[in-house]
């Protein structure tokens, strides 16, 4: 099965000449099949909905800065620069 599909939403569809029509079909996700009863020859397809991507938060090393946190960070950077200048570096 293509990645990114929600297996439980798989269903048979038939082409009625202008659009795909969903048929009453059954999905067995444990044994990996879809079953449908058909009564005529036609174009058929199995389709499903896209799965919702699982979002994994990306850990950050820098905590969220508040205005006072930003000010303290800027003062800290300024002090490092001034020390480097005073040492001749």
Secondary structure, DSSP 8 states (H G I E B T S, - for coil): --TTB-GGG-EEEEE-SSSEEE---EEETTTTEEE----S---EEEE--B----------SS----HHHHHHHHHHHHHHHHHHHHTT-
